[in-house]
Amino acid sequence: MPKKIPKQLRKSIMKALVNSTEPLSASNISERLEDDKDLPQSMKKPPRQFTFTMKQFAREVGLIQSHIMASNGISRHGSPRVRIGYALPKETSLAEAVEAAGVIEKPAKESRLVTVRMSLKEISNLERQNPGLTIEEILLLKTQQHEPCVN
């Protein structure tokens, strides 16, 4: 099993791909990551090492498109030697790309995660009383009105 790619590196790769208008080779992406101030020095890799990381990342994230940029003959094993470029669809925003990479932003310091345990019967009753709203919206409205959620 290959080593997991850190979230900061994933985000930086997606930033480099979103800001590009044409497919980038792994060495081009590696050069752009060298200039990234948000990426720690320990995550920056030379282009040769980064090629392996980029192949793995492209397999994991379905949004990344691989393009053959150049062909350089056939290896001794019979497979073609190719230089691969990576790109994202043109209409992809940075937020969509980062979400596809599996990087979840931390919530603001003012918020907390709350788990509510309710029976399915109680949830369906709340949804019937408030048509058109999700259970999250219903609970949020009830807490803002300081009403008890369950009768």
C-alpha positions in Angstrom: 0.0 0.0 0.0 1.5 3.3 -1.0 2.1 6.1 1.5 -0.8 8.5 2.0 -0.4 12.0 0.4 -0.7 14.7 3.0 -3.6 17.1 2.8 -1.5 20.2 2.5 0.4 18.6 -0.5 -3.0 17.6 -2.1 -4.3 21.2 -1.8 -1.1 22.7 -3.2 -1.2 20.3 -6.2 -4.8 21.2 -6.9 -3.9 25.0 -6.7 -1.2 24.4 -9.3 -3.5 22.5 -11.6 -6.4 25.0 -11.3 -4.1 28.0 -12.1 -2.8 26.3 -15.3 -4.5 26.6 -18.7 -2.7 23.6 -20.2 -1.6 20.2 -18.9 1.4 20.2 -16.6 4.0 17.5 -16.3 5.0 16.3 -12.9 8.2 18.2 -13.0 6.3 21.5 -13.8 4.0 20.9 -10.9 7.0 20.2 -8.7 8.5 23.5 -9.7 5.3 25.3 -8.9 5.2 23.6 -5.5 8.7 24.9 -4.7 7.4 28.5 -5.0 4.3 27.7 -2.8 4.7 29.5 0.6 1.9 27.5 2.3 3.6 24.1 1.7 6.2 23.0 4.3 9.7 22.3 3.1 9.5 18.7 4.2 6.7 18.1 1.7 8.6 19.5 -1.3 10.1 16.8 -3.5 12.5 16.8 -6.4 10.7 16.2 -9.8 11.8 12.6 -10.1 10.3 11.6 -6.8 7.2 13.8 -7.4 6.4 11.9 -10.6 5.5 8.8 -8.5 3.4 10.9 -6.1 1.6 12.5 -9.0 0.7 9.2 -10.6 -0.7 7.9 -7.3 -2.6 11.1 -6.8 -4.1 11.1 -10.3 -5.3 7.5 -9.7 -6.9 8.5 -6.4 -8.7 11.6 -7.6 -11.0 11.0 -10.5 -11.2 14.7 -11.4 -7.6 14.8 -12.7 -7.2 14.1 -16.4 -4.0 12.5 -17.7 -2.8 13.6 -21.2 0.1 12.1 -23.1 2.4 15.0 -23.9 5.2 13.2 -25.7 6.2 9.7 -26.6 9.8 8.5 -26.4 10.0 5.0 -27.9 9.5 1.7 -26.3 11.0 0.3 -23.1 12.8 -3.0 -23.0 9.7 -4.5 -21.5 7.6 -3.6 -24.6 5.6 -0.8 -23.0 5.7 2.7 -24.6 7.6 5.5 -22.8 5.4 8.5 -22.5 5.6 11.9 -20.7 2.2 12.5 -19.0 0.7 15.8 -18.3 -2.0 16.4 -15.7 -4.9 18.9 -16.0 -8.3 19.6 -14.5 -11.5 20.3 -16.6 -11.5 24.0 -17.6 -14.7 24.9 -15.7 -13.4 23.5 -12.3 -13.0 26.0 -9.5 -10.4 25.8 -6.7 -13.1 24.9 -4.2 -14.3 22.0 -6.3 -10.8 20.8 -6.9 -9.9 20.9 -3.3 -13.1 19.1 -2.3 -12.4 16.4 -4.9 -8.9 15.9 -3.5 -10.5 15.1 -0.1 -9.2 18.1 1.8 -11.7 19.3 4.3 -11.2 22.7 5.7 -11.4 23.1 9.5 -14.5 24.9 10.7 -14.3 28.4 12.1 -13.2 28.6 15.8 -16.7 29.9 16.7 -18.4 26.7 15.7 -18.6 23.3 17.4 -19.6 19.8 16.2 -22.7 18.5 17.9 -24.1 15.0 17.6 -27.8 14.5 18.1 -29.2 11.1 18.6 -32.9 10.7 17.7 -35.0 7.8 16.6 -36.0 7.6 12.9 -39.7 8.0 14.0 -38.9 11.4 15.6 -36.9 12.5 12.6 -39.7 11.6 10.2 -42.2 13.5 12.4 -40.0 16.6 12.3 -39.6 16.3 8.5 -43.4 15.9 8.0 -44.1 19.0 10.2 -41.6 21.1 8.2 -41.9 20.1 4.5 -39.1 21.2 2.2 -36.4 21.5 4.9 -33.6 19.0 5.7 -33.3 17.7 9.2 -30.2 19.9 9.7 -32.1 23.0 8.8 -35.0 22.0 11.1 -32.7 21.4 14.0 -30.9 24.7 13.4 -34.2 26.6 13.3 -35.4 24.9 16.5 -32.2 25.8 18.3 -32.4 29.4 17.1 -36.0 29.7 18.4 -35.0 27.9 21.7 -37.7 25.4 21.2 -37.4 21.7 22.3 -37.2 19.6 19.2 -39.0 16.5 20.5 -42.5 16.6 21.9 
